[in-house]
Amino acid sequence: MLCMAGRKSAVERAVEAGFDISLIETSLGYSYDQRALQHQTALELALEMEHAGRKLRDSAQPTDRKTLRR
């Protein structure tokens, strides 16, 4: 599909460059509420992972600087 004056759309150029736009197309098929729910779920997962990382860092034993200078 060519746009006006024979120019390719951004989607066509992205596909030619090797981008997989199937996830975008699938997501656009969802309702607003479905997309918002997916976003919220992903955000909650990211925040949970961030919390777990902080908990691990806080519980880690401090490293003696002398042992790092070998």
N, CA, C and O atoms as CSV, one atom per row, in Angstrom:
chain,resi,resn,atom,element,x,y,z
A,1,MET,N,N,0.845,-1.176,0.000
A,1,MET,CA,C,0.000,0.000,0.000
A,1,MET,C,C,0.889,1.236,0.000
A,1,MET,O,O,1.730,1.406,0.882
A,2,LEU,N,N,0.700,2.075,-0.970
A,2,LEU,CA,C,1.480,3.305,-1.059
A,2,LEU,C,C,0.606,4.502,-0.724
A,2,LEU,O,O,-0.557,4.574,-1.120
A,3,CYS,N,N,1.174,5.417,-0.005
A,3,CYS,CA,C,0.452,6.644,0.349
A,3,CYS,C,C,0.475,7.590,-0.834
A,3,CYS,O,O,0.942,7.248,-1.921
A,4,MET,N,N,-0.031,8.769,-0.602
A,4,MET,CA,C,-0.088,9.747,-1.686
A,4,MET,C,C,1.283,9.967,-2.307
A,4,MET,O,O,2.302,9.889,-1.622
A,5,ALA,N,N,1.302,10.231,-3.561
A,5,ALA,CA,C,2.503,10.491,-4.354
A,5,ALA,C,C,3.487,9.322,-4.316
A,5,ALA,O,O,4.689,9.532,-4.475
A,6,GLY,N,N,2.997,8.085,-4.107
A,6,GLY,CA,C,3.856,6.918,-4.151
A,6,GLY,C,C,4.772,6.761,-2.954
A,6,GLY,O,O,5.669,5.919,-2.987
A,7,ARG,N,N,4.583,7.537,-1.901
A,7,ARG,CA,C,5.439,7.432,-0.721
A,7,ARG,C,C,4.909,6.340,0.207
A,7,ARG,O,O,3.699,6.151,0.337
A,8,LYS,N,N,5.823,5.633,0.843
A,8,LYS,CA,C,5.446,4.555,1.745
A,8,LYS,C,C,5.075,5.112,3.114
A,8,LYS,O,O,5.600,6.134,3.555
A,9,SER,N,N,4.158,4.413,3.770
A,9,SER,CA,C,3.757,4.824,5.109
A,9,SER,C,C,4.856,4.452,6.107
A,9,SER,O,O,5.757,3.674,5.791
A,10,ALA,N,N,4.772,5.009,7.296
A,10,ALA,CA,C,5.731,4.692,8.351
A,10,ALA,C,C,5.681,3.212,8.704
A,10,ALA,O,O,6.711,2.604,8.997
A,11,VAL,N,N,4.490,2.634,8.675
A,11,VAL,CA,C,4.345,1.209,8.979
A,11,VAL,C,C,5.056,0.378,7.906
A,11,VAL,O,O,5.770,-0.572,8.229
A,12,GLU,N,N,4.865,0.726,6.663
A,12,GLU,CA,C,5.523,-0.006,5.575
A,12,GLU,C,C,7.037,0.094,5.688
A,12,GLU,O,O,7.742,-0.896,5.494
A,13,ARG,N,N,7.535,1.270,5.997
A,13,ARG,CA,C,8.987,1.444,6.154
A,13,ARG,C,C,9.502,0.644,7.349
A,13,ARG,O,O,10.592,0.077,7.287
A,14,ALA,N,N,8.730,0.595,8.431
A,14,ALA,CA,C,9.142,-0.165,9.612
A,14,ALA,C,C,9.214,-1.658,9.290
A,14,ALA,O,O,10.164,-2.335,9.683
A,15,VAL,N,N,8.213,-2.169,8.577
A,15,VAL,CA,C,8.202,-3.589,8.202
A,15,VAL,C,C,9.398,-3.894,7.307
A,15,VAL,O,O,10.061,-4.916,7.489
A,16,GLU,N,N,9.675,-3.035,6.359
A,16,GLU,CA,C,10.819,-3.242,5.470
A,16,GLU,C,C,12.142,-3.217,6.232
A,16,GLU,O,O,13.099,-3.890,5.850
A,17,ALA,N,N,12.187,-2.436,7.313
A,17,ALA,CA,C,13.403,-2.351,8.123
A,17,ALA,C,C,13.540,-3.549,9.060
A,17,ALA,O,O,14.553,-3.691,9.746
A,18,GLY,N,N,12.522,-4.409,9.090
A,18,GLY,CA,C,12.616,-5.619,9.885
A,18,GLY,C,C,11.873,-5.587,11.207
A,18,GLY,O,O,11.997,-6.517,12.004
A,19,PHE,N,N,11.103,-4.535,11.457
A,19,PHE,CA,C,10.340,-4.459,12.700
A,19,PHE,C,C,9.124,-5.374,12.626
A,19,PHE,O,O,8.441,-5.440,11.604
A,20,ASP,N,N,8.866,-6.072,13.718
A,20,ASP,CA,C,7.686,-6.925,13.821
A,20,ASP,C,C,6.578,-6.089,14.461
A,20,ASP,O,O,6.634,-5.785,15.653
A,21,ILE,N,N,5.589,-5.726,13.679
A,21,ILE,CA,C,4.520,-4.866,14.203
A,21,ILE,C,C,3.280,-5.661,14.591
A,21,ILE,O,O,2.225,-5.087,14.862
A,22,SER,N,N,3.414,-6.977,14.615
A,22,SER,CA,C,2.248,-7.808,14.923
A,22,SER,C,C,1.704,-7.548,16.329
A,22,SER,O,O,0.490,-7.580,16.532
A,23,LEU,N,N,2.587,-7.290,17.306
A,23,LEU,CA,C,2.103,-7.008,18.657
A,23,LEU,C,C,1.315,-5.701,18.707
A,23,LEU,O,O,0.326,-5.588,19.432
A,24,ILE,N,N,1.760,-4.727,17.939
A,24,ILE,CA,C,1.038,-3.448,17.883
A,24,ILE,C,C,-0.333,-3.668,17.264
A,24,ILE,O,O,-1.344,-3.185,17.774
A,25,GLU,N,N,-0.352,-4.404,16.158
A,25,GLU,CA,C,-1.624,-4.672,15.498
A,25,GLU,C,C,-2.572,-5.443,16.409
A,25,GLU,O,O,-3.768,-5.154,16.452
A,26,THR,N,N,-2.042,-6.424,17.137
A,26,THR,CA,C,-2.865,-7.193,18.073
A,26,THR,C,C,-3.395,-6.291,19.180
A,26,THR,O,O,-4.577,-6.345,19.520
A,27,SER,N,N,-2.524,-5.470,19.736
A,27,SER,CA,C,-2.920,-4.576,20.823
A,27,SER,C,C,-4.000,-3.596,20.375
A,27,SER,O,O,-4.923,-3.292,21.130
A,28,LEU,N,N,-3.881,-3.111,19.162
A,28,LEU,CA,C,-4.883,-2.169,18.664
A,28,LEU,C,C,-6.238,-2.836,18.452
A,28,LEU,O,O,-7.260,-2.157,18.350
A,29,GLY,N,N,-6.244,-4.155,18.387
A,29,GLY,CA,C,-7.500,-4.885,18.275
A,29,GLY,C,C,-8.228,-5.016,19.601
A,29,GLY,O,O,-9.406,-5.371,19.635
A,30,TYR,N,N,-7.528,-4.730,20.696
A,30,TYR,CA,C,-8.147,-4.811,22.021
A,30,TYR,C,C,-8.918,-3.533,22.324
A,30,TYR,O,O,-8.655,-2.477,21.748
A,31,SER,N,N,-9.858,-3.652,23.225
A,31,SER,CA,C,-10.590,-2.465,23.672
A,31,SER,C,C,-9.670,-1.616,24.551
A,31,SER,O,O,-8.623,-2.081,25.001
A,32,TYR,N,N,-10.068,-0.383,24.784
A,32,TYR,CA,C,-9.299,0.491,25.658
A,32,TYR,C,C,-9.138,-0.154,27.039
A,32,TYR,O,O,-8.047,-0.139,27.611
A,33,ASP,N,N,-10.222,-0.717,27.569
A,33,ASP,CA,C,-10.177,-1.332,28.897
A,33,ASP,C,C,-9.205,-2.509,28.942
A,33,ASP,O,O,-8.487,-2.677,29.927
A,34,GLN,N,N,-9.174,-3.326,27.886
A,34,GLN,CA,C,-8.239,-4.455,27.835
A,34,GLN,C,C,-6.793,-3.960,27.806
A,34,GLN,O,O,-5.936,-4.516,28.493
A,35,ARG,N,N,-6.516,-2.918,27.016
A,35,ARG,CA,C,-5.152,-2.378,26.947
A,35,ARG,C,C,-4.750,-1.760,28.277
A,35,ARG,O,O,-3.609,-1.914,28.713
A,36,ALA,N,N,-5.680,-1.060,28.928
A,36,ALA,CA,C,-5.384,-0.443,30.223
A,36,ALA,C,C,-5.098,-1.521,31.272
A,36,ALA,O,O,-4.207,-1.352,32.105
A,37,LEU,N,N,-5.839,-2.613,31.235
A,37,LEU,CA,C,-5.619,-3.708,32.178
A,37,LEU,C,C,-4.257,-4.353,31.945
A,37,LEU,O,O,-3.545,-4.656,32.902
A,38,GLN,N,N,-3.891,-4.565,30.689
A,38,GLN,CA,C,-2.575,-5.130,30.385
A,38,GLN,C,C,-1.465,-4.199,30.879
A,38,GLN,O,O,-0.473,-4.650,31.451
A,39,HIS,N,N,-1.643,-2.913,30.654
A,39,HIS,CA,C,-0.642,-1.945,31.092
A,39,HIS,C,C,-0.512,-1.978,32.615
A,39,HIS,O,O,0.601,-1.985,33.142
A,40,GLN,N,N,-1.634,-2.000,33.317
A,40,GLN,CA,C,-1.622,-2.013,34.774
A,40,GLN,C,C,-0.933,-3.272,35.298
A,40,GLN,O,O,-0.163,-3.209,36.257
A,41,THR,N,N,-1.208,-4.403,34.675
A,41,THR,CA,C,-0.585,-5.662,35.078
A,41,THR,C,C,0.926,-5.601,34.873
A,41,THR,O,O,1.687,-6.040,35.735
A,42,ALA,N,N,1.363,-5.061,33.737
A,42,ALA,CA,C,2.795,-4.935,33.464
A,42,ALA,C,C,3.450,-3.979,34.451
A,42,ALA,O,O,4.561,-4.234,34.915
A,43,LEU,N,N,2.777,-2.886,34.774
A,43,LEU,CA,C,3.309,-1.921,35.735
A,43,LEU,C,C,3.460,-2.564,37.110
A,43,LEU,O,O,4.483,-2.380,37.770
A,44,GLU,N,N,2.454,-3.313,37.544
A,44,GLU,CA,C,2.526,-3.986,38.839
A,44,GLU,C,C,3.681,-4.979,38.888
A,44,GLU,O,O,4.365,-5.080,39.906
A,45,LEU,N,N,3.908,-5.717,37.794
A,45,LEU,CA,C,5.021,-6.654,37.728
A,45,LEU,C,C,6.359,-5.911,37.825
A,45,LEU,O,O,7.250,-6.331,38.563
A,46,ALA,N,N,6.497,-4.813,37.085
A,46,ALA,CA,C,7.737,-4.038,37.120
A,46,ALA,C,C,8.006,-3.492,38.522
A,46,ALA,O,O,9.141,-3.529,38.996
A,47,LEU,N,N,6.974,-2.989,39.178
A,47,LEU,CA,C,7.145,-2.465,40.531
A,47,LEU,C,C,7.500,-3.568,41.523
A,47,LEU,O,O,8.302,-3.354,42.433
A,48,GLU,N,N,6.905,-4.746,41.349
A,48,GLU,CA,C,7.219,-5.883,42.206
A,48,GLU,C,C,8.673,-6.304,42.026
A,48,GLU,O,O,9.355,-6.617,43.002
A,49,MET,N,N,9.149,-6.315,40.784
A,49,MET,CA,C,10.541,-6.670,40.512
A,49,MET,C,C,11.488,-5.622,41.094
A,49,MET,O,O,12.534,-5.970,41.641
A,50,GLU,N,N,11.135,-4.366,40.982
A,50,GLU,CA,C,11.955,-3.300,41.553
A,50,GLU,C,C,12.039,-3.461,43.077
A,50,GLU,O,O,13.113,-3.318,43.661
A,51,HIS,N,N,10.923,-3.752,43.703
A,51,HIS,CA,C,10.889,-3.951,45.145
A,51,HIS,C,C,11.768,-5.132,45.555
A,51,HIS,O,O,12.519,-5.046,46.527
A,52,ALA,N,N,11.668,-6.239,44.807
A,52,ALA,CA,C,12.481,-7.421,45.102
A,52,ALA,C,C,13.967,-7.105,44.949
A,52,ALA,O,O,14.783,-7.555,45.754
A,53,GLY,N,N,14.320,-6.344,43.935
A,53,GLY,CA,C,15.721,-5.964,43.734
A,53,GLY,C,C,16.240,-5.114,44.875
A,53,GLY,O,O,17.359,-5.319,45.345
A,54,ARG,N,N,15.443,-4.167,45.320
A,54,ARG,CA,C,15.855,-3.326,46.453
A,54,ARG,C,C,16.024,-4.160,47.713
A,54,ARG,O,O,16.963,-3.956,48.482
A,55,LYS,N,N,15.115,-5.092,47.919
A,55,LYS,CA,C,15.177,-5.954,49.096
A,55,LYS,C,C,16.464,-6.786,49.069
A,55,LYS,O,O,17.121,-6.945,50.097
A,56,LEU,N,N,16.823,-7.316,47.896
A,56,LEU,CA,C,18.059,-8.088,47.766
A,56,LEU,C,C,19.287,-7.220,48.013
A,56,LEU,O,O,20.210,-7.629,48.718
A,57,ARG,N,N,19.298,-6.031,47.439
A,57,ARG,CA,C,20.447,-5.130,47.634
A,57,ARG,C,C,20.586,-4.729,49.091
A,57,ARG,O,O,21.700,-4.668,49.611
A,58,ASP,N,N,19.476,-4.455,49.755
A,58,ASP,CA,C,19.525,-4.032,51.151
A,58,ASP,C,C,19.996,-5.157,52.068
A,58,ASP,O,O,20.612,-4.896,53.101
A,59,SER,N,N,19.714,-6.403,51.700
A,59,SER,CA,C,20.093,-7.530,52.551
A,59,SER,C,C,21.487,-8.060,52.231
A,59,SER,O,O,22.004,-8.905,52.963
A,60,ALA,N,N,22.098,-7.583,51.161
A,60,ALA,CA,C,23.421,-8.068,50.765
A,60,ALA,C,C,24.470,-7.599,51.765
A,60,ALA,O,O,24.391,-6.496,52.306
A,61,GLN,N,N,25.451,-8.460,51.997
A,61,GLN,CA,C,26.540,-8.112,52.899
A,61,GLN,C,C,27.448,-7.087,52.219
A,61,GLN,O,O,27.751,-7.226,51.034
A,62,PRO,N,N,27.881,-6.067,52.948
A,62,PRO,CA,C,28.797,-5.096,52.348
A,62,PRO,C,C,30.108,-5.784,51.959
A,62,PRO,O,O,30.575,-6.686,52.654
A,63,THR,N,N,30.680,-5.359,50.870
A,63,THR,CA,C,31.918,-5.940,50.377
A,63,THR,C,C,33.089,-5.126,50.880
A,63,THR,O,O,33.072,-3.897,50.816
A,64,ASP,N,N,34.111,-5.811,51.384
A,64,ASP,CA,C,35.314,-5.146,51.848
A,64,ASP,C,C,36.080,-4.648,50.622
A,64,ASP,O,O,36.342,-5.419,49.698
A,65,ARG,N,N,36.433,-3.382,50.612
A,65,ARG,CA,C,37.129,-2.804,49.444
A,65,ARG,C,C,38.457,-3.488,49.178
A,65,ARG,O,O,38.879,-3.572,48.025
A,66,LYS,N,N,39.130,-3.982,50.217
A,66,LYS,CA,C,40.419,-4.628,50.033
A,66,LYS,C,C,40.292,-5.887,49.184
A,66,LYS,O,O,41.187,-6.199,48.398
A,67,THR,N,N,39.184,-6.612,49.336
A,67,THR,CA,C,39.024,-7.846,48.562
A,67,THR,C,C,38.769,-7.541,47.091
A,67,THR,O,O,38.991,-8.402,46.239
A,68,LEU,N,N,38.306,-6.332,46.777
A,68,LEU,CA,C,38.055,-5.962,45.384
A,68,LEU,C,C,39.323,-5.542,44.653
A,68,LEU,O,O,39.324,-5.481,43.424
A,69,ARG,N,N,40.398,-5.253,45.373
A,69,ARG,CA,C,41.630,-4.709,44.764
A,69,ARG,C,C,42.657,-5.779,44.448
A,69,ARG,O,O,43.849,-5.484,44.539
A,70,ARG,N,N,42.310,-6.928,44.105
A,70,ARG,CA,C,43.284,-7.985,43.829
A,70,ARG,C,C,44.027,-7.781,42.581
A,70,ARG,O,O,44.879,-8.597,42.229
